[in-house]
Amino acid sequence: MPCSLDGNSITALLMRLLRLLCLRVSVLCALQINLSLLVIISSFRLLYVYISAQLVLNRYPTLIASQVRNPAARKAGLEVSLFRRLSTAHPHAVIDLTHQYRMNEDIMLLSNRLIYGDRLKCGTEEVARRTLVLPDGGKYLRMMHTGKQTCGKDCWMDKLLSESCKAVFVDTDLLPAQDTRVGDLVQNPTEASLVHQITKTLLRSGVTESQIGVISLYRQQIKLLSHLLQDHKEIEILTADRSQGRDKECIIISMVRSNDAGQLGDLVKDWRRMNVSFTRARSKLIIIGSRKTLQSAPLLSEFFTLMHGKKWILPLPPNADKMHSHAVQPIILQCGRIPGKRPAMKEENKTIGKENDAITRPIKKIKKARTDVGVLRGRPILQDIMIGGN
């Protein structure tokens, strides 16, 4: 939640006076009255910039703090911003800006209840009711469940992409969705596959790439997701830190950590990263992870209590990651080719029979070597060899 310090009117008046003073002194310098006034101008301008910078620095105290890698600097307290120090020392001087214009009311409820103490409000009724409508009206979803490939009436993908489903936790506990290690890095291939399937289904339902964002706290998972979605350049796949300042109609978050030992790591326990990740979505927020593993974190325990009370948890059935694997396969058009691929060139004089039958292919014309150019020129013996070979 953005906030500002009290006394803004005094600060604004001071900066206005400084601007007027800088302007007047600049006019005097233009008249070449006194060269030493340049020093005064520089001093006042630096003071003006300094005051402005101090006022706007880290005005959002719930954003992810800058990483301080030096242990001595961290010990000295440099991870704590000046604004955080001031707001902690003088809470009576802090004014919260309570209206937001990004998230619908369901998505806002998460950060509102967990972080902001129910002080946030939607700026307009239109913002509060915002939802993600599939442009094709669900046509692709219906087509996906025809024929042999079907998962029954209660399809988890149908529920997930419903207009009424605006904030949802997709629970993978019934799947073989354990996190794995690549060296010292952590990834979750099953979650990556689910993100891939959901994203493909959204795209084929008419949602544009620029409307979708994918977030994970772990860089190795970002690499895995980027590989799976490499053909979709406009989909931003970001860590929580890099997602600050961005927003998308639909955000899909891969939480990654899922293991029998309940190991979480520090990133999932960081409430600022969780808050930034949850608040990037405008119309639909999809969070994929293991409830059993994640609920051991204090903040996420409150999160699951809220999601359970709202019935916003979607437990995936066993083998859910395989039910719609066909959805990520290339769409074959009636002409028998994949969209975006050029049709193969037709070959004449080519007869293909049953397996192991003879295949007749066009006979390639063999060009005769020219004896009047290159290394053959002026070498009659080599010419005779080449002509004889042909």
C-alpha positions in Angstrom: 0.0 0.0 0.0 1.5 3.4 -0.9 1.9 6.0 1.8 3.2 9.5 2.3 4.6 11.5 5.3 2.5 14.2 6.9 3.5 17.8 6.1 3.3 17.6 2.3 2.0 21.1 2.0 5.1 22.5 3.8 7.4 20.4 1.6 5.6 21.5 -1.5 5.9 25.2 -0.5 9.6 24.8 0.2 10.2 23.2 -3.2 8.2 25.9 -4.9 10.3 28.6 -3.2 13.5 26.8 -4.3 12.3 26.6 -7.9 11.5 30.3 -7.9 14.9 31.1 -6.3 16.7 29.0 -8.9 14.8 30.7 -11.7 15.6 34.2 -10.4 19.2 33.5 -9.8 19.5 32.0 -13.3 18.1 35.3 -14.8 20.7 37.2 -12.8 23.5 35.0 -14.2 22.2 35.5 -17.7 22.7 39.2 -17.1 26.3 38.4 -16.0 26.0 40.3 -12.8 28.1 38.0 -10.7 29.9 34.8 -11.6 29.9 33.5 -8.0 26.1 33.2 -8.2 26.7 30.0 -10.2 27.9 28.3 -7.0 24.7 29.4 -5.3 22.5 28.1 -8.2 24.3 24.7 -8.0 23.8 24.5 -4.2 20.1 25.3 -4.4 19.5 22.9 -7.3 21.3 20.1 -5.5 19.3 20.8 -2.3 16.1 20.7 -4.4 17.1 17.3 -6.0 18.1 16.0 -2.6 14.8 16.9 -0.9 12.8 15.5 -3.9 14.8 12.2 -3.8 14.3 11.8 -0.1 10.5 12.3 -0.4 9.9 9.7 -3.2 12.4 7.1 -2.1 10.7 3.8 -1.4 7.2 5.2 -1.0 5.8 1.6 -1.0 7.1 0.1 2.2 5.7 -3.4 1.2 7.9 -3.7 -1.9 10.8 -6.1 -2.0 13.8 -4.6 -0.3 17.0 -4.1 -2.2 19.4 -7.0 -1.8 22.5 -6.2 0.3 25.1 -8.9 -0.4 27.8 -7.6 1.9 27.5 -9.2 5.3 28.9 -6.2 7.2 26.5 -3.9 5.4 23.6 -6.2 6.3 24.7 -6.3 9.9 24.9 -2.5 9.9 21.2 -2.3 8.9 21.6 -1.1 5.3 18.8 -3.5 4.2 16.3 -1.3 5.9 15.3 1.7 3.8 15.2 5.3 5.1 11.5 5.4 4.5 11.0 2.3 6.6 13.0 3.7 9.4 11.0 7.0 9.4 7.6 5.3 9.2 8.6 2.9 12.0 9.9 5.7 14.2 7.0 8.1 13.5 3.9 6.0 12.7 1.6 8.9 13.6 3.1 10.8 10.6 2.2 8.1 8.0 -0.8 8.4 5.9 -2.0 5.3 3.9 -3.3 5.7 0.4 -6.1 3.1 0.6 -7.6 3.1 -2.9 -6.2 0.8 -5.6 -7.1 0.6 -9.3 -5.4 -2.7 -10.5 -6.9 -5.8 -8.9 -10.5 -7.0 -8.7 -11.9 -7.4 -5.2 -11.2 -11.2 -5.0 -7.5 -10.7 -5.7 -7.3 -7.6 -3.5 -8.7 -9.6 -0.6 -5.6 -11.7 -0.4 -3.1 -8.9 0.3 -5.8 -6.9 2.0 -6.3 -9.6 4.6 -2.8 -10.8 4.9 -0.8 -7.6 4.7 -2.8 -4.4 4.9 -5.3 -5.2 7.6 -8.4 -4.7 5.4 -7.5 -1.1 4.7 -7.4 -1.4 0.9 -10.4 -0.6 -1.3 -11.1 -0.8 -5.0 -11.1 2.6 -6.6 -14.2 2.0 -8.7 -17.0 -0.6 -9.0 -15.6 -1.5 -12.5 -12.2 -2.4 -11.0 -13.9 -4.5 -8.3 -15.9 -6.6 -10.8 -13.1 -7.1 -13.3 -12.9 -10.6 -14.7 -11.1 -12.5 -17.5 -13.5 -13.5 -20.2 -12.4 -16.1 -22.7 -12.7 -14.4 -26.2 -13.9 -17.6 -27.9 -16.7 -18.1 -25.3 -15.3 -21.5 -24.2 -15.3 -23.0 -27.7 -11.8 -24.4 -27.4 -12.5 -25.9 -24.0 -15.5 -27.7 -25.4 -13.5 -28.9 -28.4 -10.8 -30.1 -26.1 -13.2 -32.5 -24.4 -14.6 -34.1 -27.5 -13.5 -37.6 -28.8 -11.2 -39.8 -26.9 -9.5 -37.1 -24.9 -11.9 -36.3 -22.1 -11.7 -36.0 -18.3 -15.4 -36.1 -17.4 -17.9 -33.5 -16.5 -16.0 -32.0 -13.6 -13.0 -30.9 -15.5 -10.4 -29.0 -13.4 -9.4 -26.9 -16.5 -13.0 -25.8 -17.0 -13.3 -24.8 -13.3 -9.9 -23.0 -13.5 -10.8 -20.9 -16.5 -14.3 -20.1 -15.5 -15.2 -16.4 -15.4 -16.2 -16.7 -11.7 -12.8 -18.1 -10.8 -10.7 -15.0 -10.1 -8.3 -16.1 -7.4 -7.5 -19.8 -7.0 -4.9 -22.1 -5.5 -4.3 -25.2 -7.6 -3.3 -28.0 -5.1 -0.9 -30.6 -6.5 -0.7 -32.8 -3.5 -2.3 -35.8 -5.2 0.1 -35.6 -8.1 3.7 -36.8 -8.4 4.8 -33.1 -8.3 7.9 -33.2 -6.1 10.5 -30.4 -6.5 13.9 -31.5 -7.8 17.4 -30.1 -7.7 19.7 -29.1 -10.5 23.0 -28.6 -8.7 22.1 -26.1 -6.0 19.0 -24.8 -7.8 15.4 -25.9 -7.3 12.8 -26.7 -10.0 9.4 -28.5 -10.3 8.9 -30.1 -13.7 5.3 -31.1 -13.0 4.3 -27.6 -12.0 6.0 -26.3 -15.1 4.0 -28.7 -17.3 0.8 -27.5 -15.6 1.7 -23.9 -16.3 2.4 -24.8 -19.9 -0.9 -26.5 -20.3 -2.9 -23.7 -18.7 -1.1 -21.1 -20.7 -1.6 -22.9 -24.0 -5.3 -23.3 -23.2 -5.7 -19.6 -22.5 -3.9 -18.7 -25.8 -6.1 -21.1 -27.8 -9.1 -19.6 -26.2 -8.3 -16.2 -27.6 -6.3 -14.6 -24.7 -3.3 -12.7 -26.0 0.2 -13.3 -25.0 0.6 -9.8 -23.6 -2.3 -10.4 -21.2 -0.5 -13.4 -19.5 2.4 -13.2 -17.0 4.2 -16.1 -15.3 6.0 -15.7 -12.0 8.2 -18.0 -9.9 10.5 -17.3 -7.0 13.1 -19.6 -8.3 15.5 -18.9 -11.2 15.8 -22.5 -12.3 12.0 -22.7 -12.6 12.1 -19.6 -14.7 14.6 -21.3 -17.1 12.4 -24.4 -17.3 9.2 -22.3 -18.0 11.0 -20.1 -20.5 12.1 -23.2 -22.4 8.5 -24.6 -22.5 7.1 -21.3 -23.6 9.9 -20.2 -25.9 7.6 -19.8 -28.9 5.6 -17.1 -27.1 7.9 -14.2 -26.8 5.4 -11.7 -25.5 4.6 -13.7 -22.4 6.7 -12.3 -19.5 8.2 -15.0 -17.3 9.7 -13.3 -14.3 10.9 -13.7 -10.7 9.0 -11.9 -8.0 11.7 -9.3 -7.8 11.6 -8.5 -11.5 7.8 -8.4 -11.6 7.6 -5.3 -9.5 5.9 -2.5 -11.3 4.2 -4.8 -13.8 0.6 -6.1 -14.1 -1.2 -8.5 -16.3 -4.8 -9.6 -16.8 -3.8 -13.1 -15.8 -0.9 -14.1 -13.6 0.1 -17.7 -13.1 2.5 -18.4 -10.1 4.5 -21.6 -9.7 5.4 -22.0 -6.0 7.8 -24.9 -6.8 8.5 -26.2 -3.3 6.9 -29.6 -2.8 8.6 -32.3 -0.7 7.9 -34.8 2.1 10.4 -33.1 4.4 8.4 -29.8 4.3 11.5 -27.8 3.2 10.6 -24.3 2.1 13.7 -22.2 1.9 13.8 -18.5 2.6 12.2 -17.1 -0.5 8.7 -18.5 0.2 8.9 -17.2 3.7 9.5 -13.6 2.5 6.1 -11.9 2.8 7.2 -9.0 0.6 7.9 -11.4 -2.3 4.5 -13.1 -1.7 2.7 -9.8 -1.6 4.3 -8.5 -4.9 3.6 -11.8 -6.6 -0.1 -11.9 -5.5 -0.8 -8.3 -6.5 0.5 -8.4 -10.2 -2.9 -9.8 -11.5 -5.7 -7.6 -12.6 -8.5 -10.1 -13.4 -7.3 -13.7 -12.7 -4.7 -15.1 -10.3 -3.7 -18.8 -10.5 -1.3 -20.1 -7.9 0.1 -23.6 -8.3 1.7 -25.5 -5.5 1.7 -28.1 -2.7 -0.6 -27.1 0.1 0.9 -29.7 2.4 4.4 -28.3 2.0 3.6 -24.6 1.8 1.2 -24.3 4.8 4.0 -24.6 7.3 5.1 -21.0 6.6 3.2 -18.6 8.9 2.0 -16.2 6.3 1.0 -19.0 3.9 -0.9 -20.7 6.7 -3.1 -17.7 7.0 -3.4 -17.6 3.2 -4.7 -21.2 3.1 -7.1 -20.5 5.9 -8.5 -17.6 3.8 -8.6 -19.6 0.6 -10.2 -22.6 2.2 -12.9 -20.4 3.8 -13.7 -18.8 0.4 -13.6 -22.2 -1.3 -10.9 -21.0 -3.7 -8.7 -24.1 -3.4 -8.8 -26.5 -6.4 -7.4 -29.9 -5.6 -6.1 -31.6 -8.7 -7.1 -35.2 -9.3 -4.5 -37.9 -9.8 -2.9 -37.7 -13.2 -4.3 -34.3 -13.8 -1.1 -33.3 -15.5 -1.7 -36.0 -18.1 -5.4 -35.3 -18.7 -4.8 -32.3 -21.0 -1.4 -33.1 -22.3 -3.0 -33.2 -25.8 -3.9 -29.6 -25.4 -0.3 -28.5 -25.8 0.2 -30.4 -29.0 0.2 -28.5 -32.2 -3.3 -27.9 -33.7 -3.6 -29.8 -37.1 -5.7 -28.0 -39.6 -8.1 -29.8 -42.0 -5.4 -29.5 -44.7 -3.2 -31.6 -42.5 -0.6 -29.0 -41.6 0.4 -27.2 -38.5 -0.5 -23.4 -38.4 2.6 -21.3 -39.2 4.4 -24.1 -41.0 4.8 -24.1 -44.7 3.5 -27.1 -46.5 6.0 -29.6 -47.8 7.0 -29.4 -51.5 5.3 -32.0 -53.6 7.6 -34.5 -55.2 6.7 -35.9 -58.6 7.5 -39.5 -59.7 7.4 -40.7 -56.1 5.4 -43.8 -55.3 5.1 -45.0 -51.7 3.5 -48.4 -51.1 3.0 -50.5 -48.0 5.8 -51.0 -45.5 8.9 -52.8 -47.0 7.5 -52.3 -50.6 9.9 -50.8 -53.2 9.9 -47.0 -53.3 10.4 -45.3 -56.6 12.1 -41.9 -56.3 13.0 -39.4 -59.0 16.4 -40.0 -60.6 18.8 -37.2 -60.1 20.6 -35.9 -63.1 24.4 -36.2 -62.7 26.3 -33.2 -64.0 29.4 -33.9 -66.0 32.5 -32.3 -64.8 33.8 -29.4 -66.9 37.4 -29.8 -68.0 38.0 -26.2 -68.9 37.8 -24.7 -65.4 39.3 -25.0 -62.0 42.0 -27.6 -61.2 41.3 -29.6 -64.4 42.3 -26.7 -66.7 45.7 -27.4 -68.4 45.9 -31.0 -66.9 45.0 -33.5 -69.6 45.7 -36.6 -67.4 43.2 -35.4 -64.8 40.7 -34.6 -67.5 40.9 -38.1 -68.9 40.4 -39.6 -65.4 37.3 -37.4 -64.7 35.8 -38.1 -68.2 36.4 -41.8 -67.8 34.8 -41.8 -64.3 31.6 -40.2 -65.7 
